[in-house]
Amino acid sequence: MSYDREPREMHKITCSECGQEAEVPFKPDGERPVYCQECFSKKRKPRRRF
Ligand SMILES: [Zn+2]
């Protein structure tokens, strides 16, 4: 069977970066800014060089 994985609960958010609506698999705490997939991955990209 393929029911071994629970569906992720998606939460609708408004991206703090670009203002687009998006869904995130975590619950926004309302304090920290939330980003859409695109902005999130942009933010996650390390800019530091070692
Ligand atoms: Zn965005």
mmCIF file of the protein (N, C-alpha, C, O) and its ligand, coordinates in Angstrom:
data_MODEL
# 
_entry.id   MODEL 
# 
loop_
_entity.id 
_entity.type 
_entity.pdbx_number_of_molecules 
1 polymer     1 
2 non-polymer 1 
# 
_entity_poly.entity_id                      1 
_entity_poly.type                           'polypeptide(L)' 
_entity_poly.nstd_linkage                   no 
_entity_poly.nstd_monomer                   no 
_entity_poly.pdbx_seq_one_letter_code       MSYDREPREMHKITCSECGQEAEVPFKPDGERPVYCQECFSKKRKPRRRF 
_entity_poly.pdbx_seq_one_letter_code_can   MSYDREPREMHKITCSECGQEAEVPFKPDGERPVYCQECFSKKRKPRRRF 
_entity_poly.pdbx_strand_id                 A 
# 
loop_
_entity_poly_seq.entity_id 
_entity_poly_seq.num 
_entity_poly_seq.mon_id 
_entity_poly_seq.hetero 
1 1  MET n 
1 2  SER n 
1 3  TYR n 
1 4  ASP n 
1 5  ARG n 
1 6  GLU n 
1 7  PRO n 
1 8  ARG n 
1 9  GLU n 
1 10 MET n 
1 11 HIS n 
1 12 LYS n 
1 13 ILE n 
1 14 THR n 
1 15 CYS n 
1 16 SER n 
1 17 GLU n 
1 18 CYS n 
1 19 GLY n 
1 20 GLN n 
1 21 GLU n 
1 22 ALA n 
1 23 GLU n 
1 24 VAL n 
1 25 PRO n 
1 26 PHE n 
1 27 LYS n 
1 28 PRO n 
1 29 ASP n 
1 30 GLY n 
1 31 GLU n 
1 32 ARG n 
1 33 PRO n 
1 34 VAL n 
1 35 TYR n 
1 36 CYS n 
1 37 GLN n 
1 38 GLU n 
1 39 CYS n 
1 40 PHE n 
1 41 SER n 
1 42 LYS n 
1 43 LYS n 
1 44 ARG n 
1 45 LYS n 
1 46 PRO n 
1 47 ARG n 
1 48 ARG n 
1 49 ARG n 
1 50 PHE n 
# 
loop_
_struct_asym.id 
_struct_asym.entity_id 
A 1 
B 2 
# 
loop_
_chem_comp.id 
_chem_comp.type 
_chem_comp.mon_nstd_flag 
ALA 'L-peptide linking' y 
ARG 'L-peptide linking' y 
ASP 'L-peptide linking' y 
CYS 'L-peptide linking' y 
GLN 'L-peptide linking' y 
GLU 'L-peptide linking' y 
GLY 'peptide linking'   y 
HIS 'L-peptide linking' y 
ILE 'L-peptide linking' y 
LYS 'L-peptide linking' y 
MET 'L-peptide linking' y 
PHE 'L-peptide linking' y 
PRO 'L-peptide linking' y 
SER 'L-peptide linking' y 
THR 'L-peptide linking' y 
TYR 'L-peptide linking' y 
VAL 'L-peptide linking' y 
ZN  non-polymer         . 
# 
_pdbx_entity_nonpoly.entity_id   2 
_pdbx_entity_nonpoly.name        ? 
_pdbx_entity_nonpoly.comp_id     ZN 
# 
_pdbx_nonpoly_scheme.asym_id         B 
_pdbx_nonpoly_scheme.entity_id       2 
_pdbx_nonpoly_scheme.mon_id          ZN 
_pdbx_nonpoly_scheme.ndb_seq_num     1 
_pdbx_nonpoly_scheme.pdb_seq_num     101 
_pdbx_nonpoly_scheme.auth_seq_num    101 
_pdbx_nonpoly_scheme.pdb_mon_id      ZN 
_pdbx_nonpoly_scheme.auth_mon_id     ZN 
_pdbx_nonpoly_scheme.pdb_strand_id   A 
_pdbx_nonpoly_scheme.pdb_ins_code    . 
# 
loop_
_atom_site.group_PDB 
_atom_site.id 
_atom_site.type_symbol 
_atom_site.label_atom_id 
_atom_site.label_alt_id 
_atom_site.label_comp_id 
_atom_site.label_asym_id 
_atom_site.label_entity_id 
_atom_site.label_seq_id 
_atom_site.pdbx_PDB_ins_code 
_atom_site.Cartn_x 
_atom_site.Cartn_y 
_atom_site.Cartn_z 
_atom_site.occupancy 
_atom_site.B_iso_or_equiv 
_atom_site.pdbx_formal_charge 
_atom_site.auth_seq_id 
_atom_site.auth_comp_id 
_atom_site.auth_asym_id 
_atom_site.auth_atom_id 
_atom_site.pdbx_PDB_model_num 
ATOM   1   N  N  . MET A 1 1  ? 0.843  -1.204 0.000  1.00 0.00 ? 1   MET A N  1 
ATOM   2   C  CA . MET A 1 1  ? 0.000  0.000  0.000  1.00 0.00 ? 1   MET A CA 1 
ATOM   3   C  C  . MET A 1 1  ? 0.879  1.256  0.000  1.00 0.00 ? 1   MET A C  1 
ATOM   4   O  O  . MET A 1 1  ? 2.057  1.205  0.356  1.00 0.00 ? 1   MET A O  1 
ATOM   5   N  N  . SER A 1 2  ? 0.303  2.341  -0.392 1.00 0.00 ? 2   SER A N  1 
ATOM   6   C  CA . SER A 1 2  ? 1.089  3.561  -0.448 1.00 0.00 ? 2   SER A CA 1 
ATOM   7   C  C  . SER A 1 2  ? 0.577  4.592  0.563  1.00 0.00 ? 2   SER A C  1 
ATOM   8   O  O  . SER A 1 2  ? 0.591  5.798  0.315  1.00 0.00 ? 2   SER A O  1 
ATOM   9   N  N  . TYR A 1 3  ? 0.133  4.085  1.688  1.00 0.00 ? 3   TYR A N  1 
ATOM   10  C  CA . TYR A 1 3  ? -0.379 5.020  2.687  1.00 0.00 ? 3   TYR A CA 1 
ATOM   11  C  C  . TYR A 1 3  ? 0.606  5.189  3.839  1.00 0.00 ? 3   TYR A C  1 
ATOM   12  O  O  . TYR A 1 3  ? 0.251  5.666  4.916  1.00 0.00 ? 3   TYR A O  1 
ATOM   13  N  N  . ASP A 1 4  ? 1.824  4.796  3.594  1.00 0.00 ? 4   ASP A N  1 
ATOM   14  C  CA . ASP A 1 4  ? 2.791  4.846  4.681  1.00 0.00 ? 4   ASP A CA 1 
ATOM   15  C  C  . ASP A 1 4  ? 3.297  6.258  4.952  1.00 0.00 ? 4   ASP A C  1 
ATOM   16  O  O  . ASP A 1 4  ? 3.925  6.527  5.976  1.00 0.00 ? 4   ASP A O  1 
ATOM   17  N  N  . ARG A 1 5  ? 3.012  7.138  4.026  1.00 0.00 ? 5   ARG A N  1 
ATOM   18  C  CA . ARG A 1 5  ? 3.459  8.517  4.244  1.00 0.00 ? 5   ARG A CA 1 
ATOM   19  C  C  . ARG A 1 5  ? 2.264  9.428  4.489  1.00 0.00 ? 5   ARG A C  1 
ATOM   20  O  O  . ARG A 1 5  ? 1.302  9.433  3.721  1.00 0.00 ? 5   ARG A O  1 
ATOM   21  N  N  . GLU A 1 6  ? 2.340  10.186 5.552  1.00 0.00 ? 6   GLU A N  1 
ATOM   22  C  CA . GLU A 1 6  ? 1.272  11.148 5.794  1.00 0.00 ? 6   GLU A CA 1 
ATOM   23  C  C  . GLU A 1 6  ? 1.419  12.312 4.839  1.00 0.00 ? 6   GLU A C  1 
ATOM   24  O  O  . GLU A 1 6  ? 2.527  12.762 4.545  1.00 0.00 ? 6   GLU A O  1 
ATOM   25  N  N  . PRO A 1 7  ? 0.299  12.786 4.366  1.00 0.00 ? 7   PRO A N  1 
ATOM   26  C  CA . PRO A 1 7  ? 0.390  13.974 3.509  1.00 0.00 ? 7   PRO A CA 1 
ATOM   27  C  C  . PRO A 1 7  ? 0.837  15.168 4.337  1.00 0.00 ? 7   PRO A C  1 
ATOM   28  O  O  . PRO A 1 7  ? 0.417  15.349 5.480  1.00 0.00 ? 7   PRO A O  1 
ATOM   29  N  N  . ARG A 1 8  ? 1.674  15.958 3.749  1.00 0.00 ? 8   ARG A N  1 
ATOM   30  C  CA . ARG A 1 8  ? 2.147  17.125 4.475  1.00 0.00 ? 8   ARG A CA 1 
ATOM   31  C  C  . ARG A 1 8  ? 1.052  18.175 4.538  1.00 0.00 ? 8   ARG A C  1 
ATOM   32  O  O  . ARG A 1 8  ? 0.335  18.423 3.568  1.00 0.00 ? 8   ARG A O  1 
ATOM   33  N  N  . GLU A 1 9  ? 0.951  18.766 5.680  1.00 0.00 ? 9   GLU A N  1 
ATOM   34  C  CA . GLU A 1 9  ? -0.015 19.841 5.821  1.00 0.00 ? 9   GLU A CA 1 
ATOM   35  C  C  . GLU A 1 9  ? 0.578  21.117 5.253  1.00 0.00 ? 9   GLU A C  1 
ATOM   36  O  O  . GLU A 1 9  ? 1.639  21.579 5.675  1.00 0.00 ? 9   GLU A O  1 
ATOM   37  N  N  . MET A 1 10 ? -0.128 21.667 4.295  1.00 0.00 ? 10  MET A N  1 
ATOM   38  C  CA . MET A 1 10 ? 0.398  22.866 3.662  1.00 0.00 ? 10  MET A CA 1 
ATOM   39  C  C  . MET A 1 10 ? -0.297 24.108 4.210  1.00 0.00 ? 10  MET A C  1 
ATOM   40  O  O  . MET A 1 10 ? -1.502 24.115 4.458  1.00 0.00 ? 10  MET A O  1 
ATOM   41  N  N  . HIS A 1 11 ? 0.480  25.128 4.385  1.00 0.00 ? 11  HIS A N  1 
ATOM   42  C  CA . HIS A 1 11 ? -0.068 26.378 4.899  1.00 0.00 ? 11  HIS A CA 1 
ATOM   43  C  C  . HIS A 1 11 ? 0.130  27.477 3.870  1.00 0.00 ? 11  HIS A C  1 
ATOM   44  O  O  . HIS A 1 11 ? 1.211  27.673 3.315  1.00 0.00 ? 11  HIS A O  1 
ATOM   45  N  N  . LYS A 1 12 ? -0.964 28.180 3.646  1.00 0.00 ? 12  LYS A N  1 
ATOM   46  C  CA . LYS A 1 12 ? -0.862 29.261 2.682  1.00 0.00 ? 12  LYS A CA 1 
ATOM   47  C  C  . LYS A 1 12 ? -0.211 30.473 3.324  1.00 0.00 ? 12  LYS A C  1 
ATOM   48  O  O  . LYS A 1 12 ? -0.583 30.901 4.417  1.00 0.00 ? 12  LYS A O  1 
ATOM   49  N  N  . ILE A 1 13 ? 0.753  31.003 2.628  1.00 0.00 ? 13  ILE A N  1 
ATOM   50  C  CA . ILE A 1 13 ? 1.464  32.165 3.144  1.00 0.00 ? 13  ILE A CA 1 
ATOM   51  C  C  . ILE A 1 13 ? 1.596  33.209 2.046  1.00 0.00 ? 13  ILE A C  1 
ATOM   52  O  O  . ILE A 1 13 ? 1.365  32.938 0.868  1.00 0.00 ? 13  ILE A O  1 
ATOM   53  N  N  . THR A 1 14 ? 1.961  34.374 2.455  1.00 0.00 ? 14  THR A N  1 
ATOM   54  C  CA . THR A 1 14 ? 2.312  35.404 1.490  1.00 0.00 ? 14  THR A CA 1 
ATOM   55  C  C  . THR A 1 14 ? 3.796  35.661 1.633  1.00 0.00 ? 14  THR A C  1 
ATOM   56  O  O  . THR A 1 14 ? 4.288  36.002 2.709  1.00 0.00 ? 14  THR A O  1 
ATOM   57  N  N  . CYS A 1 15 ? 4.477  35.496 0.559  1.00 0.00 ? 15  CYS A N  1 
ATOM   58  C  CA . CYS A 1 15 ? 5.926  35.624 0.587  1.00 0.00 ? 15  CYS A CA 1 
ATOM   59  C  C  . CYS A 1 15 ? 6.344  37.018 1.046  1.00 0.00 ? 15  CYS A C  1 
ATOM   60  O  O  . CYS A 1 15 ? 5.860  38.030 0.538  1.00 0.00 ? 15  CYS A O  1 
ATOM   61  N  N  . SER A 1 16 ? 7.236  37.047 2.000  1.00 0.00 ? 16  SER A N  1 
ATOM   62  C  CA . SER A 1 16 ? 7.689  38.322 2.541  1.00 0.00 ? 16  SER A CA 1 
ATOM   63  C  C  . SER A 1 16 ? 8.646  39.026 1.596  1.00 0.00 ? 16  SER A C  1 
ATOM   64  O  O  . SER A 1 16 ? 8.957  40.205 1.763  1.00 0.00 ? 16  SER A O  1 
ATOM   65  N  N  . GLU A 1 17 ? 9.101  38.291 0.615  1.00 0.00 ? 17  GLU A N  1 
ATOM   66  C  CA . GLU A 1 17 ? 10.063 38.864 -0.315 1.00 0.00 ? 17  GLU A CA 1 
ATOM   67  C  C  . GLU A 1 17 ? 9.371  39.445 -1.545 1.00 0.00 ? 17  GLU A C  1 
ATOM   68  O  O  . GLU A 1 17 ? 9.530  40.622 -1.866 1.00 0.00 ? 17  GLU A O  1 
ATOM   69  N  N  . CYS A 1 18 ? 8.604  38.599 -2.224 1.00 0.00 ? 18  CYS A N  1 
ATOM   70  C  CA . CYS A 1 18 ? 8.011  39.037 -3.484 1.00 0.00 ? 18  CYS A CA 1 
ATOM   71  C  C  . CYS A 1 18 ? 6.503  39.261 -3.393 1.00 0.00 ? 18  CYS A C  1 
ATOM   72  O  O  . CYS A 1 18 ? 5.896  39.770 -4.335 1.00 0.00 ? 18  CYS A O  1 
ATOM   73  N  N  . GLY A 1 19 ? 5.894  38.884 -2.262 1.00 0.00 ? 19  GLY A N  1 
ATOM   74  C  CA . GLY A 1 19 ? 4.480  39.155 -2.066 1.00 0.00 ? 19  GLY A CA 1 
ATOM   75  C  C  . GLY A 1 19 ? 3.544  38.166 -2.728 1.00 0.00 ? 19  GLY A C  1 
ATOM   76  O  O  . GLY A 1 19 ? 2.326  38.336 -2.693 1.00 0.00 ? 19  GLY A O  1 
ATOM   77  N  N  . GLN A 1 20 ? 4.104  37.144 -3.326 1.00 0.00 ? 20  GLN A N  1 
ATOM   78  C  CA . GLN A 1 20 ? 3.273  36.132 -3.967 1.00 0.00 ? 20  GLN A CA 1 
ATOM   79  C  C  . GLN A 1 20 ? 2.690  35.179 -2.937 1.00 0.00 ? 20  GLN A C  1 
ATOM   80  O  O  . GLN A 1 20 ? 3.235  34.988 -1.850 1.00 0.00 ? 20  GLN A O  1 
ATOM   81  N  N  . GLU A 1 21 ? 1.565  34.590 -3.315 1.00 0.00 ? 21  GLU A N  1 
ATOM   82  C  CA . GLU A 1 21 ? 1.007  33.572 -2.447 1.00 0.00 ? 21  GLU A CA 1 
ATOM   83  C  C  . GLU A 1 21 ? 1.725  32.270 -2.699 1.00 0.00 ? 21  GLU A C  1 
ATOM   84  O  O  . GLU A 1 21 ? 2.058  31.924 -3.833 1.00 0.00 ? 21  GLU A O  1 
ATOM   85  N  N  . ALA A 1 22 ? 1.957  31.556 -1.614 1.00 0.00 ? 22  ALA A N  1 
ATOM   86  C  CA . ALA A 1 22 ? 2.645  30.285 -1.751 1.00 0.00 ? 22  ALA A CA 1 
ATOM   87  C  C  . ALA A 1 22 ? 2.196  29.358 -0.643 1.00 0.00 ? 22  ALA A C  1 
ATOM   88  O  O  . ALA A 1 22 ? 1.500  29.768 0.286  1.00 0.00 ? 22  ALA A O  1 
ATOM   89  N  N  . GLU A 1 23 ? 2.599  28.111 -0.749 1.00 0.00 ? 23  GLU A N  1 
ATOM   90  C  CA . GLU A 1 23 ? 2.277  27.159 0.299  1.00 0.00 ? 23  GLU A CA 1 
ATOM   91  C  C  . GLU A 1 23 ? 3.549  26.573 0.853  1.00 0.00 ? 23  GLU A C  1 
ATOM   92  O  O  . GLU A 1 23 ? 4.477  26.227 0.122  1.00 0.00 ? 23  GLU A O  1 
ATOM   93  N  N  . VAL A 1 24 ? 3.567  26.472 2.160  1.00 0.00 ? 24  VAL A N  1 
ATOM   94  C  CA . VAL A 1 24 ? 4.748  25.923 2.806  1.00 0.00 ? 24  VAL A CA 1 
ATOM   95  C  C  . VAL A 1 24 ? 4.354  24.724 3.656  1.00 0.00 ? 24  VAL A C  1 
ATOM   96  O  O  . VAL A 1 24 ? 3.256  24.687 4.213  1.00 0.00 ? 24  VAL A O  1 
ATOM   97  N  N  . PRO A 1 25 ? 5.234  23.757 3.754  1.00 0.00 ? 25  PRO A N  1 
ATOM   98  C  CA . PRO A 1 25 ? 4.943  22.526 4.506  1.00 0.00 ? 25  PRO A CA 1 
ATOM   99  C  C  . PRO A 1 25 ? 5.158  22.671 6.008  1.00 0.00 ? 25  PRO A C  1 
ATOM   100 O  O  . PRO A 1 25 ? 5.207  21.674 6.728  1.00 0.00 ? 25  PRO A O  1 
ATOM   101 N  N  . PHE A 1 26 ? 5.284  23.881 6.473  1.00 0.00 ? 26  PHE A N  1 
ATOM   102 C  CA . PHE A 1 26 ? 5.439  24.082 7.915  1.00 0.00 ? 26  PHE A CA 1 
ATOM   103 C  C  . PHE A 1 26 ? 4.498  25.186 8.353  1.00 0.00 ? 26  PHE A C  1 
ATOM   104 O  O  . PHE A 1 26 ? 3.990  25.947 7.530  1.00 0.00 ? 26  PHE A O  1 
ATOM   105 N  N  . LYS A 1 27 ? 4.272  25.266 9.638  1.00 0.00 ? 27  LYS A N  1 
ATOM   106 C  CA . LYS A 1 27 ? 3.363  26.282 10.138 1.00 0.00 ? 27  LYS A CA 1 
ATOM   107 C  C  . LYS A 1 27 ? 4.123  27.556 10.441 1.00 0.00 ? 27  LYS A C  1 
ATOM   108 O  O  . LYS A 1 27 ? 5.018  27.573 11.285 1.00 0.00 ? 27  LYS A O  1 
ATOM   109 N  N  . PRO A 1 28 ? 3.761  28.620 9.750  1.00 0.00 ? 28  PRO A N  1 
ATOM   110 C  CA . PRO A 1 28 ? 4.429  29.895 10.022 1.00 0.00 ? 28  PRO A CA 1 
ATOM   111 C  C  . PRO A 1 28 ? 4.134  30.351 11.441 1.00 0.00 ? 28  PRO A C  1 
ATOM   112 O  O  . PRO A 1 28 ? 2.994  30.263 11.898 1.00 0.00 ? 28  PRO A O  1 
ATOM   113 N  N  . ASP A 1 29 ? 5.144  30.835 12.136 1.00 0.00 ? 29  ASP A N  1 
ATOM   114 C  CA . ASP A 1 29 ? 4.925  31.228 13.523 1.00 0.00 ? 29  ASP A CA 1 
ATOM   115 C  C  . ASP A 1 29 ? 4.430  32.668 13.636 1.00 0.00 ? 29  ASP A C  1 
ATOM   116 O  O  . ASP A 1 29 ? 4.142  33.151 14.732 1.00 0.00 ? 29  ASP A O  1 
ATOM   117 N  N  . GLY A 1 30 ? 4.334  33.338 12.509 1.00 0.00 ? 30  GLY A N  1 
ATOM   118 C  CA . GLY A 1 30 ? 3.779  34.677 12.517 1.00 0.00 ? 30  GLY A CA 1 
ATOM   119 C  C  . GLY A 1 30 ? 4.768  35.752 12.914 1.00 0.00 ? 30  GLY A C  1 
ATOM   120 O  O  . GLY A 1 30 ? 4.455  36.941 12.851 1.00 0.00 ? 30  GLY A O  1 
ATOM   121 N  N  . GLU A 1 31 ? 5.934  35.353 13.314 1.00 0.00 ? 31  GLU A N  1 
ATOM   122 C  CA . GLU A 1 31 ? 6.938  36.329 13.715 1.00 0.00 ? 31  GLU A CA 1 
ATOM   123 C  C  . GLU A 1 31 ? 8.032  36.450 12.664 1.00 0.00 ? 31  GLU A C  1 
ATOM   124 O  O  . GLU A 1 31 ? 8.448  37.539 12.268 1.00 0.00 ? 31  GLU A O  1 
ATOM   125 N  N  . ARG A 1 32 ? 8.471  35.287 12.238 1.00 0.00 ? 32  ARG A N  1 
ATOM   126 C  CA . ARG A 1 32 ? 9.519  35.312 11.225 1.00 0.00 ? 32  ARG A CA 1 
ATOM   127 C  C  . ARG A 1 32 ? 8.909  35.433 9.850  1.00 0.00 ? 32  ARG A C  1 
ATOM   128 O  O  . ARG A 1 32 ? 7.812  34.923 9.618  1.00 0.00 ? 32  ARG A O  1 
ATOM   129 N  N  . PRO A 1 33 ? 9.581  36.088 8.940  1.00 0.00 ? 33  PRO A N  1 
ATOM   130 C  CA . PRO A 1 33 ? 9.078  36.193 7.576  1.00 0.00 ? 33  PRO A CA 1 
ATOM   131 C  C  . PRO A 1 33 ? 9.095  34.837 6.879  1.00 0.00 ? 33  PRO A C  1 
ATOM   132 O  O  . PRO A 1 33 ? 9.971  34.006 7.117  1.00 0.00 ? 33  PRO A O  1 
ATOM   133 N  N  . VAL A 1 34 ? 8.113  34.637 6.021  1.00 0.00 ? 34  VAL A N  1 
ATOM   134 C  CA . VAL A 1 34 ? 8.050  33.384 5.283  1.00 0.00 ? 34  VAL A CA 1 
ATOM   135 C  C  . VAL A 1 34 ? 8.206  33.687 3.798  1.00 0.00 ? 34  VAL A C  1 
ATOM   136 O  O  . VAL A 1 34 ? 7.787  34.735 3.309  1.00 0.00 ? 34  VAL A O  1 
ATOM   137 N  N  . TYR A 1 35 ? 8.806  32.763 3.116  1.00 0.00 ? 35  TYR A N  1 
ATOM   138 C  CA . TYR A 1 35 ? 9.105  32.982 1.713  1.00 0.00 ? 35  TYR A CA 1 
ATOM   139 C  C  . TYR A 1 35 ? 8.535  31.872 0.850  1.00 0.00 ? 35  TYR A C  1 
ATOM   140 O  O  . TYR A 1 35 ? 8.337  30.746 1.306  1.00 0.00 ? 35  TYR A O  1 
ATOM   141 N  N  . CYS A 1 36 ? 8.275  32.210 -0.404 1.00 0.00 ? 36  CYS A N  1 
ATOM   142 C  CA . CYS A 1 36 ? 7.858  31.201 -1.357 1.00 0.00 ? 36  CYS A CA 1 
ATOM   143 C  C  . CYS A 1 36 ? 9.070  30.339 -1.716 1.00 0.00 ? 36  CYS A C  1 
ATOM   144 O  O  . CYS A 1 36 ? 10.204 30.649 -1.352 1.00 0.00 ? 36  CYS A O  1 
ATOM   145 N  N  . GLN A 1 37 ? 8.806  29.274 -2.422 1.00 0.00 ? 37  GLN A N  1 
ATOM   146 C  CA . GLN A 1 37 ? 9.873  28.335 -2.774 1.00 0.00 ? 37  GLN A CA 1 
ATOM   147 C  C  . GLN A 1 37 ? 11.070 29.043 -3.418 1.00 0.00 ? 37  GLN A C  1 
ATOM   148 O  O  . GLN A 1 37 ? 12.230 28.780 -3.100 1.00 0.00 ? 37  GLN A O  1 
ATOM   149 N  N  . GLU A 1 38 ? 10.738 29.937 -4.321 1.00 0.00 ? 38  GLU A N  1 
ATOM   150 C  CA . GLU A 1 38 ? 11.802 30.580 -5.084 1.00 0.00 ? 38  GLU A CA 1 
ATOM   151 C  C  . GLU A 1 38 ? 12.680 31.455 -4.198 1.00 0.00 ? 38  GLU A C  1 
ATOM   152 O  O  . GLU A 1 38 ? 13.907 31.356 -4.212 1.00 0.00 ? 38  GLU A O  1 
ATOM   153 N  N  . CYS A 1 39 ? 12.020 32.312 -3.429 1.00 0.00 ? 39  CYS A N  1 
ATOM   154 C  CA . CYS A 1 39 ? 12.788 33.211 -2.577 1.00 0.00 ? 39  CYS A CA 1 
ATOM   155 C  C  . CYS A 1 39 ? 13.485 32.431 -1.472 1.00 0.00 ? 39  CYS A C  1 
ATOM   156 O  O  . CYS A 1 39 ? 14.587 32.776 -1.046 1.00 0.00 ? 39  CYS A O  1 
ATOM   157 N  N  . PHE A 1 40 ? 12.833 31.389 -1.024 1.00 0.00 ? 40  PHE A N  1 
ATOM   158 C  CA . PHE A 1 40 ? 13.421 30.584 0.035  1.00 0.00 ? 40  PHE A CA 1 
ATOM   159 C  C  . PHE A 1 40 ? 14.736 29.961 -0.421 1.00 0.00 ? 40  PHE A C  1 
ATOM   160 O  O  . PHE A 1 40 ? 15.738 29.980 0.294  1.00 0.00 ? 40  PHE A O  1 
ATOM   161 N  N  . SER A 1 41 ? 14.703 29.412 -1.624 1.00 0.00 ? 41  SER A N  1 
ATOM   162 C  CA . SER A 1 41 ? 15.921 28.775 -2.119 1.00 0.00 ? 41  SER A CA 1 
ATOM   163 C  C  . SER A 1 41 ? 16.988 29.821 -2.413 1.00 0.00 ? 41  SER A C  1 
ATOM   164 O  O  . SER A 1 41 ? 18.185 29.550 -2.321 1.00 0.00 ? 41  SER A O  1 
ATOM   165 N  N  . LYS A 1 42 ? 16.536 31.015 -2.768 1.00 0.00 ? 42  LYS A N  1 
ATOM   166 C  CA . LYS A 1 42 ? 17.506 32.084 -2.990 1.00 0.00 ? 42  LYS A CA 1 
ATOM   167 C  C  . LYS A 1 42 ? 18.179 32.448 -1.685 1.00 0.00 ? 42  LYS A C  1 
ATOM   168 O  O  . LYS A 1 42 ? 19.390 32.662 -1.618 1.00 0.00 ? 42  LYS A O  1 
ATOM   169 N  N  . LYS A 1 43 ? 17.336 32.514 -0.620 1.00 0.00 ? 43  LYS A N  1 
ATOM   170 C  CA . LYS A 1 43 ? 17.866 32.884 0.687  1.00 0.00 ? 43  LYS A CA 1 
ATOM   171 C  C  . LYS A 1 43 ? 18.810 31.808 1.213  1.00 0.00 ? 43  LYS A C  1 
ATOM   172 O  O  . LYS A 1 43 ? 19.797 32.087 1.893  1.00 0.00 ? 43  LYS A O  1 
ATOM   173 N  N  . ARG A 1 44 ? 18.466 30.573 0.871  1.00 0.00 ? 44  ARG A N  1 
ATOM   174 C  CA . ARG A 1 44 ? 19.245 29.464 1.415  1.00 0.00 ? 44  ARG A CA 1 
ATOM   175 C  C  . ARG A 1 44 ? 20.602 29.337 0.762  1.00 0.00 ? 44  ARG A C  1 
ATOM   176 O  O  . ARG A 1 44 ? 21.529 28.758 1.329  1.00 0.00 ? 44  ARG A O  1 
ATOM   177 N  N  . LYS A 1 45 ? 20.710 29.881 -0.426 1.00 0.00 ? 45  LYS A N  1 
ATOM   178 C  CA . LYS A 1 45 ? 21.976 29.732 -1.133 1.00 0.00 ? 45  LYS A CA 1 
ATOM   179 C  C  . LYS A 1 45 ? 23.089 30.458 -0.396 1.00 0.00 ? 45  LYS A C  1 
ATOM   180 O  O  . LYS A 1 45 ? 23.026 31.672 -0.200 1.00 0.00 ? 45  LYS A O  1 
ATOM   181 N  N  . PRO A 1 46 ? 24.069 29.738 -0.004 1.00 0.00 ? 46  PRO A N  1 
ATOM   182 C  CA . PRO A 1 46 ? 25.184 30.364 0.707  1.00 0.00 ? 46  PRO A CA 1 
ATOM   183 C  C  . PRO A 1 46 ? 25.993 31.259 -0.224 1.00 0.00 ? 46  PRO A C  1 
ATOM   184 O  O  . PRO A 1 46 ? 26.391 30.868 -1.321 1.00 0.00 ? 46  PRO A O  1 
ATOM   185 N  N  . ARG A 1 47 ? 26.211 32.443 0.251  1.00 0.00 ? 47  ARG A N  1 
ATOM   186 C  CA . ARG A 1 47 ? 26.972 33.371 -0.575 1.00 0.00 ? 47  ARG A CA 1 
ATOM   187 C  C  . ARG A 1 47 ? 28.430 33.410 -0.149 1.00 0.00 ? 47  ARG A C  1 
ATOM   188 O  O  . ARG A 1 47 ? 29.291 33.967 -0.829 1.00 0.00 ? 47  ARG A O  1 
ATOM   189 N  N  . ARG A 1 48 ? 28.666 32.813 0.972  1.00 0.00 ? 48  ARG A N  1 
ATOM   190 C  CA . ARG A 1 48 ? 30.037 32.861 1.480  1.00 0.00 ? 48  ARG A CA 1 
ATOM   191 C  C  . ARG A 1 48 ? 30.934 31.940 0.698  1.00 0.00 ? 48  ARG A C  1 
ATOM   192 O  O  . ARG A 1 48 ? 30.523 30.860 0.273  1.00 0.00 ? 48  ARG A O  1 
ATOM   193 N  N  . ARG A 1 49 ? 32.109 32.353 0.519  1.00 0.00 ? 49  ARG A N  1 
ATOM   194 C  CA . ARG A 1 49 ? 33.089 31.475 -0.109 1.00 0.00 ? 49  ARG A CA 1 
ATOM   195 C  C  . ARG A 1 49 ? 34.128 31.097 0.914  1.00 0.00 ? 49  ARG A C  1 
ATOM   196 O  O  . ARG A 1 49 ? 34.562 31.913 1.728  1.00 0.00 ? 49  ARG A O  1 
ATOM   197 N  N  . PHE A 1 50 ? 34.502 29.890 0.857  1.00 0.00 ? 50  PHE A N  1 
ATOM   198 C  CA . PHE A 1 50 ? 35.461 29.423 1.849  1.00 0.00 ? 50  PHE A CA 1 
ATOM   199 C  C  . PHE A 1 50 ? 36.890 29.479 1.327  1.00 0.00 ? 50  PHE A C  1 
ATOM   200 O  O  . PHE A 1 50 ? 37.824 29.118 2.043  1.00 0.00 ? 50  PHE A O  1 
HETATM 201 ZN ZN . ZN  B 2 .  ? 8.828  35.006 -3.035 1.00 0.00 2 101 ZN  A ZN 1 
# 
